[in-house]
Amino acid sequence: MRIKSKSRNHFWGHHKGAEINIERERQADPFYIIVTAKDGGYLYDGWAPREITSIKEAKKEALRGAML
């Protein structure tokens, strides 16, 4: 996985040609995940389950949900 930028509430990077964007406004909010394929199609676009509380868990959810 290639990381472009990351913080406690944000991640942007690439994995297997897909672009991964993960964001949340406040610590108590759920993460919003968008994973797009090389051709621009969406592989994942939605809220992560509320039980996901860290950026590490959100990245795993993005990969699982996008089947990467």
C-alpha positions as CSV (number, residue, x, y, z in Angstrom):
1,M,0.0,0.0,0.0
2,R,1.4,3.4,-1.0
3,I,0.5,6.2,1.4
4,K,0.0,9.7,0.0
5,S,-1.1,11.3,3.3
6,K,-2.5,10.1,6.6
7,S,-3.5,11.3,10.1
8,R,-5.6,10.1,12.9
9,N,-8.8,10.9,11.0
10,H,-7.7,10.8,7.4
11,F,-6.0,8.4,4.9
12,W,-5.3,8.8,1.2
13,G,-3.3,6.2,-0.7
14,H,-3.2,3.5,-3.4
15,H,-3.3,-0.3,-3.3
16,K,-3.3,-2.6,-6.3
17,G,-4.0,0.3,-8.6
18,A,-7.1,1.5,-6.6
19,E,-7.2,4.8,-4.8
20,I,-8.3,4.8,-1.1
21,N,-9.8,7.8,0.7
22,I,-10.9,7.6,4.3
23,E,-12.2,10.5,6.3
24,R,-14.0,11.4,9.5
25,E,-14.9,14.9,10.9
26,R,-14.7,14.2,14.6
27,Q,-13.3,11.4,16.8
28,A,-16.8,10.2,17.7
29,D,-18.0,10.0,14.0
30,P,-17.8,6.9,11.8
31,F,-15.3,6.8,8.9
32,Y,-16.4,7.5,5.4
33,I,-14.6,5.3,2.9
34,I,-14.3,5.7,-0.9
35,V,-12.2,3.2,-3.0
36,T,-12.0,3.8,-6.7
37,A,-10.6,1.6,-9.4
38,K,-8.1,2.7,-12.1
39,D,-11.0,3.2,-14.5
40,G,-12.8,5.5,-12.0
41,G,-15.5,3.0,-10.9
42,Y,-16.4,2.8,-7.3
43,L,-15.3,-0.3,-5.4
44,Y,-16.5,1.0,-2.0
45,D,-18.4,4.2,-1.2
46,G,-20.0,4.5,2.2
47,W,-19.8,4.7,6.0
48,A,-17.7,2.1,7.8
49,P,-19.4,0.2,10.6
50,R,-19.5,2.2,13.9
51,E,-17.4,-0.4,15.7
52,I,-14.4,0.6,13.5
53,T,-12.6,3.2,15.7
54,S,-9.1,3.5,14.2
55,I,-7.7,4.4,10.9
56,K,-5.9,1.1,10.8
57,E,-9.2,-0.8,11.2
58,A,-10.8,1.5,8.5
59,K,-8.0,0.7,6.1
60,K,-8.7,-3.0,6.6
61,E,-12.4,-2.4,6.1
62,A,-11.7,-0.6,2.9
63,L,-9.6,-3.4,1.5
64,R,-12.1,-6.0,2.6
65,G,-15.1,-4.1,1.3
66,A,-13.5,-3.4,-2.1
67,M,-12.3,-7.0,-2.3
68,L,-8.7,-6.0,-2.7
